[in-house]
Amino acid sequence: MDLDAITKYSALHVKPSGLVLQYGTAGFRTKAEHLDHVMFRMGLLAVLRSKQTKSTIGVMVTASHNPEEDNGVKLVDPLGEMLAPSWEEHATCLANAEEQDMPRVLMDISVKAAVNLQQDAFVVIGRDTRPSSEKLSQSVIDGVTVLEGQFHDYGLLTTPQLHYMVYCRNTSGQYGKATIEGYCQKLSKAFTELTKQAFYSGDEYRSLKVDCANGIGALKLREMEHYISQELSVQLLNDGTKGKLNHLCGADFVKSHQKPPQGMEMKPNERCCSFDGDADRIVYYYLDVDGHFHLIDGDKIATLISSFLKELLLEIGESLNIGVVQTAYANGSSTRYLEEVMKVPVYCTKTGVKHLHHKAQEFDIGVYFEANGHGTVLFSKAAEIRIKQLAKELEDKKRKAAKMLENVIDLFNQAAGDAISDMLVIEAILTLKGLTVQQWDALYMDLPNRQLKVKVADRQVISTTDAERQVVTPPGLQEAINDLVKKYKLSRAFVRPSGTEDIVRVYAEADSQENADSLAHAVSLAVFQLAGGVGEPPQAVSCPY
């Protein structure tokens, strides 16, 4: 390791004084002008991680659903998964090291992680469409090259596509070809094969409006379009030709504001969906004949997909274990429907996609979607082999069901939640089952809910257990929540500290919107009183729609 060269290069990517950042589920994220030094140092870290794992490592430059002026970076581990927790700590230490300490911290990481510095390293890089992303990608490349790592810059990619490229390269192409063409071919072939099994009744289910959040999803869905145009017509809106990234559009806007994105003209019962800025989230929605807006979020996506998979497993008579993984934010109606109607087991984890992903890996088939629309389906290697074997051996109807399962395996980007992949799976299932968007929505009725934030002096006074559904500290807060919940029908509530700022997040649901709002407000007052609230006490809320 040439520490003099690193010091010299680092002087071109100086850390702003006093800036402290934490590597979390989303990697690093902040205003783009503060990230140059972080990008350079993550290039260095990616080389060390590549040497340690003897694998290709990915670096994605994106801030996902954040405003256009933000940016961020996340590292992708060998099988397309998120960075290992111990290396999140290394990333945080390296990003926050003062200029003069940076070479020493780099050496410390090498020693602690037992990195063989003589090992070759290879890093692949992708970026979203933000104005700042190209320059910041170059800072990553500077970090890779000063440590003599090899790299391939894919340029503009969705975040899930970079995960896919890493997975392909580390499985010697068994998962697919590590090119955009390979990605499009793999997904479109599986989609075409799956939809072939449907009994078409005209093409009423075969057109879809897609809000691309003025982001990378528009470019990449356009590249996919000609591969799938026979089966699905997509109309791209907020495609980046005008309008700012994620501004008044995108999955996060639709989910949090419970209304259509800007620029989306909707006819009654017309199927529409939104991606987020880096195309790893998707939500569906429609207007009914009375003009009321209906959101179909990650809970209903998970329900549609897991129900379909359960039916196929029953058809072939195979007892592979399937599990749905949710967080405490999942609507109670979805949990009840899955457990009581579909007889699919549901498990709850802490908030954060890394927790969901890890739990989903425990099943033959693990389905997870956060309510915000970020999710996928994971098939164990044993399940994949078994299903492909059955697709060859079984006869007639059972063989057809096994073949459909095989197509679903190929259709999901199992390396990460992928809005394009998820969209194709959803469209295929709706076509196969002959479901309209209203019929899908009517599988169960969401319980009205409300999310609030309470400012506190120190969020660390709140600690939780039971997948964040129960408060441990401060004393008396969980008892207060329990007493409040008893006052409302079909109700529940929980609180959890934010991962990044001194606020406490409050979630409540009940049998009516009025009661959900009332419960959320009462719980937020309890948090304010017992957990060191600052500023004005929380005000009563009312339904904005």
C-alpha positions as CSV (number, residue, x, y, z in Angstrom):
1,M,0.0,0.0,0.0
2,D,1.6,3.3,-1.2
3,L,0.7,5.6,1.7
4,D,2.4,8.6,0.1
5,A,0.4,8.2,-3.1
6,I,-2.8,7.9,-1.0
7,T,-2.0,11.0,1.0
8,K,-1.3,12.9,-2.2
9,Y,-4.5,11.8,-3.8
10,S,-6.5,12.4,-0.7
11,A,-5.4,16.1,-0.7
12,L,-7.5,16.4,-3.9
13,H,-10.5,15.1,-2.0
14,V,-10.4,17.0,1.3
15,K,-12.8,16.2,4.1
16,P,-14.9,19.3,5.2
17,S,-14.1,20.1,8.8
18,G,-16.6,19.0,11.4
19,L,-18.6,16.7,9.1
20,V,-19.6,13.4,10.6
21,L,-21.5,10.8,8.7
22,Q,-22.8,7.3,9.6
23,Y,-23.0,4.4,7.2
24,G,-26.4,2.8,7.4
25,T,-28.9,0.7,5.4
26,A,-28.8,3.4,2.7
27,G,-25.0,3.8,2.8
28,F,-23.9,7.4,3.2
29,R,-26.3,10.1,2.2
30,T,-26.2,13.9,2.5
31,K,-25.9,17.1,0.3
32,A,-23.8,16.2,-2.8
33,E,-21.3,19.0,-2.2
34,H,-20.1,17.3,1.0
35,L,-19.4,13.9,-0.5
36,D,-16.3,14.1,-2.6
37,H,-14.0,12.9,0.2
38,V,-16.4,10.1,1.1
39,M,-16.5,8.8,-2.5
40,F,-12.7,8.8,-2.8
41,R,-12.5,6.9,0.5
42,M,-15.2,4.4,-0.5
43,G,-13.2,3.6,-3.6
44,L,-10.3,2.8,-1.3
45,L,-12.5,0.7,1.0
46,A,-14.1,-1.2,-2.0
47,V,-10.6,-2.3,-3.0
48,L,-9.8,-3.6,0.5
49,R,-13.2,-5.4,0.6
50,S,-12.5,-7.0,-2.8
51,K,-9.1,-8.1,-1.7
52,Q,-10.5,-9.6,1.5
53,T,-13.3,-11.5,-0.2
54,K,-11.4,-12.3,-3.4
55,S,-14.5,-11.1,-5.2
56,T,-15.9,-8.3,-7.3
57,I,-17.4,-5.5,-5.1
58,G,-19.9,-2.9,-6.3
59,V,-20.1,0.8,-5.6
60,M,-23.3,2.6,-6.3
61,V,-23.5,6.4,-6.4
62,T,-27.1,7.3,-5.6
63,A,-29.4,8.9,-3.0
64,S,-32.4,6.9,-4.1
65,H,-35.7,8.8,-3.2
66,N,-33.9,11.8,-1.7
67,P,-34.1,15.3,-3.3
68,E,-32.0,15.9,-6.4
69,E,-29.4,18.0,-4.6
70,D,-28.5,15.1,-2.3
71,N,-26.3,12.2,-3.2
72,G,-24.9,9.1,-1.6
73,V,-22.9,5.9,-1.9
74,K,-23.4,2.3,-1.0
75,L,-21.1,-0.7,-1.3
76,V,-22.4,-4.0,-2.7
77,D,-21.0,-7.3,-1.3
78,P,-20.1,-10.4,-3.5
79,L,-23.6,-12.0,-3.9
80,G,-25.3,-8.7,-4.5
81,E,-26.2,-8.2,-0.9
82,M,-25.6,-5.1,1.3
83,L,-22.3,-4.5,2.9
84,A,-21.5,-6.7,6.0
85,P,-22.2,-4.9,9.3
86,S,-18.5,-5.1,10.4
87,W,-17.5,-3.3,7.2
88,E,-20.3,-0.7,7.7
89,E,-18.2,0.2,10.8
90,H,-15.0,0.4,8.8
91,A,-16.8,2.6,6.3
92,T,-17.9,5.0,9.0
93,C,-14.4,5.2,10.6
94,L,-12.7,5.8,7.2
95,A,-15.3,8.5,6.1
96,N,-14.9,10.4,9.3
97,A,-11.1,10.2,9.8
98,E,-9.4,13.5,9.8
99,E,-7.1,14.1,6.8
100,Q,-3.8,13.3,8.6
101,D,-5.2,10.2,10.2
102,M,-6.7,8.7,7.1
103,P,-3.7,6.5,5.9
104,R,-3.4,5.1,9.5
105,V,-7.1,4.2,9.6
106,L,-6.8,2.5,6.2
107,M,-4.0,0.4,7.6
108,D,-5.9,-0.4,10.8
109,I,-8.8,-1.7,8.7
110,S,-6.5,-3.8,6.6
111,V,-5.0,-5.4,9.8
112,K,-8.4,-5.9,11.6
113,A,-10.0,-7.4,8.6
114,A,-6.9,-9.5,7.7
115,V,-6.7,-8.1,4.2
116,N,-4.1,-9.6,1.9
117,L,-2.8,-6.5,0.3
118,Q,-1.1,-8.5,-2.5
119,Q,-4.4,-9.9,-3.6
120,D,-5.9,-8.5,-6.9
121,A,-9.0,-6.4,-6.6
122,F,-11.9,-5.6,-8.9
123,V,-14.6,-3.0,-8.4
124,V,-17.7,-2.2,-10.5
125,I,-19.3,1.2,-10.4
126,G,-22.8,2.5,-11.2
127,R,-24.5,5.9,-10.8
128,D,-28.0,7.5,-11.0
129,T,-29.0,10.5,-13.1
130,R,-28.3,13.3,-10.6
131,P,-26.2,16.2,-11.9
132,S,-23.6,15.4,-9.2
133,S,-23.3,11.7,-9.8
134,E,-20.7,11.7,-12.7
135,K,-18.2,13.8,-10.9
136,L,-18.7,11.8,-7.6
137,S,-18.2,8.5,-9.6
138,Q,-14.9,9.8,-10.8
139,S,-13.9,10.4,-7.1
140,V,-14.7,6.7,-6.4
141,I,-12.5,5.7,-9.4
142,D,-9.6,7.8,-8.0
143,G,-9.8,5.8,-4.8
144,V,-9.9,2.5,-6.6
145,T,-6.9,3.4,-8.9
146,V,-4.6,4.8,-6.2
147,L,-4.8,1.4,-4.4
148,E,-4.2,-0.3,-7.8
149,G,-7.6,-1.9,-8.0
150,Q,-9.1,-2.8,-11.4
151,F,-12.5,-1.4,-12.2
152,H,-15.4,-1.3,-14.7
153,D,-17.5,1.8,-14.8
154,Y,-21.1,0.8,-15.9
155,G,-22.1,4.5,-15.9
156,L,-25.9,5.0,-15.6
157,L,-27.6,2.0,-13.8
158,T,-30.5,1.5,-11.5
159,T,-29.2,0.4,-8.0
160,P,-30.7,-3.2,-8.5
161,Q,-28.9,-3.5,-11.8
162,L,-25.5,-2.9,-10.1
163,H,-26.4,-5.5,-7.5
164,Y,-27.3,-7.8,-10.5
165,M,-23.9,-7.1,-12.2
166,V,-22.0,-7.9,-9.0
167,Y,-23.9,-11.2,-8.5
168,C,-23.3,-12.2,-12.1
169,R,-19.6,-11.6,-12.0
170,N,-19.1,-13.5,-8.7
171,T,-21.0,-16.5,-10.0
172,S,-19.1,-16.7,-13.2
173,G,-22.1,-15.8,-15.3
174,Q,-24.3,-18.6,-13.8
175,Y,-26.8,-16.0,-12.5
176,G,-26.8,-14.2,-15.8
177,K,-24.6,-12.1,-18.1
178,A,-23.1,-9.1,-16.4
179,T,-24.4,-6.6,-19.0
180,I,-27.5,-4.5,-19.5
181,E,-28.4,-6.7,-22.4
182,G,-28.0,-9.8,-20.2
183,Y,-30.2,-8.2,-17.6
184,C,-33.0,-7.3,-20.1
185,Q,-32.8,-10.7,-21.8
186,K,-33.0,-12.7,-18.5
187,L,-36.0,-10.8,-17.2
188,S,-37.9,-10.4,-20.5
189,K,-37.5,-14.1,-21.4
190,A,-38.9,-15.2,-18.0
191,F,-41.8,-12.6,-18.3
192,T,-42.7,-13.8,-21.8
193,E,-42.6,-17.5,-20.8
194,L,-44.8,-16.8,-17.8
195,T,-47.4,-14.7,-19.5
196,K,-47.7,-17.3,-22.3
197,Q,-49.6,-19.4,-19.8
198,A,-52.4,-16.9,-19.6
199,F,-55.8,-17.2,-21.2
200,Y,-56.0,-13.7,-22.7
201,S,-59.4,-12.0,-22.9
202,G,-58.4,-9.1,-25.1
203,D,-55.7,-6.8,-23.8
204,E,-57.4,-5.1,-20.9
205,Y,-54.7,-6.1,-18.5
206,R,-51.8,-5.2,-20.7
207,S,-51.1,-1.5,-20.5
208,L,-49.6,0.3,-17.6
209,K,-48.7,3.9,-16.8
210,V,-45.3,4.2,-15.0
211,D,-44.1,7.3,-13.1
212,C,-40.3,7.1,-13.2
213,A,-39.6,9.8,-10.7
214,N,-37.6,11.7,-13.3
215,G,-34.9,9.2,-12.6
216,I,-32.7,6.4,-13.9
217,G,-35.7,4.0,-14.1
218,A,-37.0,5.8,-17.2
219,L,-33.8,5.2,-19.1
220,K,-33.6,1.6,-18.1
221,L,-37.3,0.8,-18.6
222,R,-37.0,2.3,-22.1
223,E,-34.1,-0.1,-22.8
224,M,-36.3,-3.0,-21.6
225,E,-39.4,-1.8,-23.5
226,H,-38.7,-3.5,-26.9
227,Y,-38.0,-6.8,-25.2
228,I,-41.5,-6.9,-23.6
229,S,-43.7,-4.8,-26.0
230,Q,-45.6,-7.9,-27.2
231,E,-46.8,-8.7,-23.7
232,L,-47.0,-5.3,-22.0
233,S,-47.4,-1.7,-23.2
234,V,-45.8,0.8,-20.8
235,Q,-46.3,4.5,-20.9
236,L,-43.5,6.4,-19.2
237,L,-44.3,9.6,-17.3
238,N,-41.9,11.8,-15.3
239,D,-39.2,10.4,-17.5
240,G,-36.6,13.0,-16.8
241,T,-37.1,15.1,-19.9
242,K,-38.5,17.8,-17.7
243,G,-39.0,18.1,-14.0
244,K,-36.6,17.4,-11.1
245,L,-35.7,14.0,-9.7
246,N,-38.2,12.8,-7.0
247,H,-39.9,16.3,-6.9
248,L,-43.7,15.8,-6.5
249,C,-43.3,12.4,-8.0
250,G,-42.0,8.9,-7.4
251,A,-42.9,6.0,-5.1
252,D,-41.9,7.8,-1.9
253,F,-44.1,10.9,-2.7
254,V,-47.1,8.8,-3.7
255,K,-46.8,6.6,-0.5
256,S,-46.3,9.5,1.9
257,H,-48.8,11.9,0.3
258,Q,-51.4,9.3,-0.6
259,K,-52.1,11.0,-4.0
260,P,-50.9,10.6,-7.6
261,P,-47.6,12.1,-8.7
262,Q,-47.5,15.4,-10.7
263,G,-48.0,14.8,-14.4
264,M,-50.0,11.6,-14.0
265,E,-53.5,11.8,-15.7
266,M,-55.5,8.9,-14.6
267,K,-58.7,7.4,-15.9
268,P,-61.0,5.5,-13.5
269,N,-59.7,2.0,-12.7
270,E,-56.5,2.6,-14.8
271,R,-53.5,0.7,-13.5
272,C,-50.6,3.0,-12.6
273,C,-47.3,2.6,-10.7
274,S,-44.4,4.7,-9.5
275,F,-40.7,3.9,-9.1
276,D,-38.4,5.8,-6.8
277,G,-35.3,7.7,-8.0
278,D,-33.0,4.7,-8.3
279,A,-35.7,2.2,-9.2
280,D,-35.5,-0.1,-6.2
281,R,-39.1,0.7,-4.9
282,I,-42.5,0.3,-6.6
283,V,-46.0,1.1,-5.5
284,Y,-49.2,0.7,-7.5
285,Y,-52.4,2.9,-7.4
286,Y,-55.6,3.8,-9.2
287,L,-58.6,6.1,-9.1
288,D,-62.0,4.5,-8.6
289,V,-65.1,5.6,-10.5
290,D,-65.9,8.2,-7.8
291,G,-62.4,9.7,-8.2
292,H,-61.1,8.3,-4.9
293,F,-57.4,7.5,-4.9
294,H,-56.4,3.9,-3.9
295,L,-52.7,3.1,-3.0
296,I,-51.5,-0.5,-3.4
297,D,-48.3,-0.6,-1.3
298,G,-45.6,-3.1,-0.5
299,D,-47.9,-5.1,1.8
300,K,-50.4,-5.8,-1.0
301,I,-47.6,-6.6,-3.4
302,A,-46.2,-9.2,-1.0
303,T,-49.7,-10.6,-0.5
304,L,-50.3,-10.9,-4.2
305,I,-47.0,-12.6,-4.9
306,S,-46.9,-14.9,-1.9
307,S,-50.5,-16.1,-2.5
308,F,-49.6,-16.9,-6.1
309,L,-46.5,-18.8,-5.1
310,K,-48.4,-20.7,-2.4
311,E,-51.1,-21.7,-5.0
312,L,-48.3,-23.0,-7.4
313,L,-46.7,-25.0,-4.6
314,L,-50.1,-26.6,-3.8
315,E,-50.6,-27.4,-7.5
316,I,-47.4,-29.4,-7.7
317,G,-47.8,-30.9,-4.3
318,E,-44.4,-29.7,-3.1
319,S,-43.9,-28.8,0.6
320,L,-41.2,-26.2,0.2
321,N,-41.6,-23.8,3.1
322,I,-42.6,-20.2,2.2
323,G,-42.5,-17.3,4.6
324,V,-43.4,-13.6,4.4
325,V,-41.2,-11.2,6.3
326,Q,-42.7,-7.8,7.4
327,T,-41.8,-5.0,9.7
328,A,-44.0,-3.4,12.4
329,Y,-45.1,-0.9,9.8
330,A,-47.0,-3.6,7.8
331,N,-50.7,-3.0,7.9
332,G,-52.4,-5.4,10.4
333,S,-55.0,-6.4,7.8
334,S,-52.2,-7.8,5.5
335,T,-50.8,-9.9,8.3
336,R,-54.2,-11.3,9.2
337,Y,-55.1,-12.1,5.5
338,L,-51.8,-13.9,5.0
339,E,-52.0,-15.9,8.2
340,E,-55.7,-16.6,8.4
341,V,-56.9,-16.8,4.7
342,M,-53.8,-17.8,2.8
343,K,-52.2,-19.9,5.6
344,V,-48.8,-18.3,4.9
345,P,-46.6,-17.8,7.9
346,V,-45.6,-14.2,8.6
347,Y,-42.5,-13.1,10.6
348,C,-41.6,-9.6,11.8
349,T,-38.2,-8.0,11.9
350,K,-36.7,-4.7,12.8
351,T,-37.2,-1.9,10.3
352,G,-34.5,-1.9,7.5
353,V,-34.2,-4.0,4.4
354,K,-31.1,-5.7,5.6
355,H,-33.1,-7.2,8.5
356,L,-35.9,-8.4,6.1
357,H,-33.4,-9.8,3.6
358,H,-31.5,-11.7,6.3
359,K,-34.7,-13.3,7.7
360,A,-36.1,-14.1,4.2
361,Q,-32.9,-16.2,3.6
362,E,-34.1,-18.7,6.3
363,F,-36.9,-20.1,4.1
364,D,-37.0,-22.2,0.9
365,I,-39.0,-19.2,-0.5
366,G,-38.8,-15.9,1.4
367,V,-41.0,-13.0,0.4
368,Y,-40.3,-9.5,1.8
369,F,-41.6,-6.1,0.9
370,E,-41.5,-3.0,3.1
371,A,-44.7,-1.0,3.0
372,N,-42.8,1.6,0.9
373,G,-42.5,-0.9,-2.0
374,H,-38.9,-2.1,-1.5
375,G,-38.7,-5.9,-1.7
376,T,-38.2,-9.1,-3.5
377,V,-38.5,-12.9,-3.3
378,L,-35.5,-15.1,-2.4
379,F,-35.3,-18.7,-3.4
380,S,-32.8,-21.0,-1.6
381,K,-30.4,-22.8,-3.9
382,A,-32.0,-26.1,-2.8
383,A,-35.5,-24.8,-3.7
384,E,-34.3,-23.5,-7.1
385,I,-32.7,-26.9,-7.9
386,R,-35.9,-28.8,-6.8
387,I,-38.2,-26.6,-8.8
388,K,-36.1,-26.8,-12.0
389,Q,-36.0,-30.6,-11.5
390,L,-39.8,-30.8,-11.2
391,A,-40.3,-28.6,-14.2
392,K,-38.6,-31.4,-16.2
393,E,-40.2,-34.4,-14.5
394,L,-43.8,-33.6,-13.8
395,E,-46.6,-34.1,-16.3
396,D,-49.4,-31.9,-17.7
397,K,-50.9,-29.4,-15.3
398,K,-48.3,-30.0,-12.5
399,R,-45.5,-29.6,-14.9
400,K,-47.0,-26.3,-16.1
401,A,-47.1,-25.0,-12.5
402,A,-43.5,-26.0,-11.8
403,K,-42.5,-24.3,-15.1
404,M,-44.2,-21.1,-13.9
405,L,-42.3,-21.3,-10.6
406,E,-39.1,-21.7,-12.6
407,N,-40.0,-18.5,-14.6
408,V,-40.7,-16.6,-11.4
409,I,-37.2,-17.6,-10.1
410,D,-35.6,-16.1,-13.2
411,L,-37.9,-13.1,-13.2
412,F,-37.0,-11.9,-9.7
413,N,-33.7,-10.0,-9.2
414,Q,-32.9,-11.9,-6.1
415,A,-29.8,-9.8,-5.4
416,A,-32.0,-6.8,-4.4
417,G,-35.4,-5.2,-4.5
418,D,-35.9,-4.1,-8.1
419,A,-38.8,-2.0,-9.3
420,I,-38.5,-3.2,-12.9
421,S,-38.3,-6.9,-11.9
422,D,-41.1,-6.5,-9.4
423,M,-43.3,-4.7,-11.9
424,L,-42.9,-7.6,-14.4
425,V,-43.8,-10.2,-11.8
426,I,-46.9,-8.3,-10.7
427,E,-48.0,-7.7,-14.3
428,A,-47.6,-11.4,-15.1
429,I,-49.5,-12.5,-12.0
430,L,-52.4,-10.1,-12.7
431,T,-52.6,-11.4,-16.3
432,L,-52.4,-15.1,-15.2
433,K,-55.1,-14.7,-12.6
434,G,-57.2,-12.4,-14.7
435,L,-57.3,-9.8,-11.9
436,T,-58.1,-6.2,-12.4
437,V,-56.3,-3.6,-10.2
438,Q,-59.6,-3.2,-8.2
439,Q,-59.9,-6.9,-7.5
440,W,-56.3,-7.0,-6.3
441,D,-56.9,-4.1,-4.0
442,A,-60.1,-5.8,-2.7
443,L,-58.2,-8.9,-1.4
444,Y,-58.4,-7.2,2.0
445,M,-59.1,-3.7,3.3
446,D,-56.2,-1.8,4.9
447,L,-56.8,-0.6,8.4
448,P,-56.6,3.2,8.6
449,N,-53.2,4.3,10.0
450,R,-51.2,7.4,10.8
451,Q,-47.5,8.0,11.2
452,L,-46.1,11.0,13.2
453,K,-42.8,12.3,14.4
454,V,-41.9,13.7,17.8
455,K,-38.8,15.8,18.4
456,V,-36.8,14.8,21.5
457,A,-33.6,16.0,23.1
458,D,-31.9,12.5,22.7
459,R,-33.5,9.7,20.7
460,Q,-31.3,7.2,22.5
461,V,-33.6,7.3,25.5
462,I,-35.9,5.1,23.5
463,S,-34.9,1.5,23.3
464,T,-37.1,-1.3,21.9
465,T,-37.5,-5.1,21.7
466,D,-39.7,-7.6,19.8
467,A,-38.8,-6.2,16.3
468,E,-39.3,-2.7,17.6
469,R,-43.0,-3.3,18.6
470,Q,-42.4,-2.9,22.3
471,V,-40.6,-0.1,24.2
472,V,-38.1,-1.1,26.9
473,T,-37.0,2.5,28.0
474,P,-38.0,5.0,29.2
475,P,-39.9,3.4,32.0
476,G,-43.7,3.7,31.8
477,L,-43.9,4.5,28.1
478,Q,-45.0,1.0,26.9
479,E,-47.6,0.9,29.7
480,A,-49.0,4.2,28.6
481,I,-49.1,3.0,25.0
482,N,-50.9,-0.2,26.1
483,D,-53.5,1.8,28.0
484,L,-54.2,4.0,25.0
485,V,-54.4,1.1,22.5
486,K,-57.2,-0.5,24.7
487,K,-59.5,2.5,24.0
488,Y,-59.8,1.8,20.3
489,K,-61.1,-1.1,18.2
490,L,-58.7,-3.2,15.9
491,S,-55.9,-0.9,17.2
492,R,-52.2,-1.1,17.7
493,A,-49.4,1.4,18.1
494,F,-45.6,1.4,18.4
495,V,-42.8,3.9,18.6
496,R,-39.2,3.7,17.5
497,P,-36.2,6.1,17.4
498,S,-35.1,7.5,14.1
499,G,-31.7,6.1,12.9
500,T,-30.4,9.5,11.9
501,E,-32.0,12.4,13.8
502,D,-33.3,13.1,17.3
503,I,-36.9,12.3,16.5
504,V,-39.2,9.4,17.6
505,R,-41.4,7.8,14.9
506,V,-45.0,7.0,16.0
507,Y,-47.2,4.5,14.2
508,A,-50.9,3.8,15.0
509,E,-53.7,2.0,13.3
510,A,-57.4,1.6,14.2
511,D,-60.8,0.8,12.9
512,S,-61.3,4.4,11.5
513,Q,-59.1,7.2,10.3
514,E,-60.4,9.4,13.0
515,N,-59.5,6.8,15.7
516,A,-56.0,6.1,14.1
517,D,-55.3,9.9,14.1
518,S,-56.6,10.2,17.7
519,L,-54.5,7.3,18.9
520,A,-51.3,8.5,17.1
521,H,-51.7,11.9,18.6
522,A,-52.2,10.5,22.1
523,V,-49.2,8.2,21.8
524,S,-47.1,11.1,20.5
525,L,-48.1,13.2,23.6
526,A,-47.0,10.2,25.8
527,V,-43.6,10.1,24.0
528,F,-43.2,13.9,24.4
529,Q,-43.9,13.7,28.1
530,L,-41.9,10.6,29.0
531,A,-39.1,10.7,26.5
532,G,-37.8,14.3,26.7
533,G,-39.8,16.1,24.0
534,V,-38.5,19.5,22.8
535,G,-40.4,22.5,21.4
536,E,-44.1,22.7,21.2
537,P,-46.1,19.6,22.3
538,P,-47.5,17.5,19.3
539,Q,-50.7,19.0,17.8
540,A,-53.8,16.9,17.0
541,V,-53.9,15.7,13.4
542,S,-56.6,15.3,10.9
543,C,-56.9,13.3,7.7
544,P,-55.6,15.3,4.7
545,Y,-57.5,13.2,2.1
